[in-house]
Amino acid sequence: MDEEFCEVVVTAADADWLAGCTRTLVEERLAACGQHIAPIRSVYRWQGAVHDEPEARVALHTRRDLLPRIVARTRELHPYEVPCVIALPLVGGDPDYLRWIDEETRRP
């Protein structure tokens, strides 16, 4: 059952915007929950320059088969031209928690 689930990381410049986006994804049952960390410090290369900026980060817990919909929905909502949306597979966890993720997310 573990391989069915993933953690999806999304970052944004505005922590409040990211919390609202997370709420939308949870309300739409694309994710069971989102755990926020803010501020984080992102150092990255974009359009030939190195940037060092404060951002916020959320870890969404969801099913792997919902990843394409999460990517598409995040791209619709996100102010960045190319938002960070990456998925990390879950390799284990409390079976009851994983069952909860399954129950709180919709079927694709």
Secondary structure, 3 states (H helix, E strand, C coil): CHHHEEEEEEEECCHHHHHHHHHHHHHCCCCCEEEEEEEEEEEEEECCEEEEEEEEEEEEEEEHHHHHHHHHHHHHHCCCCCCCEEEEECCCCCHHHHHHHHHHCCCC
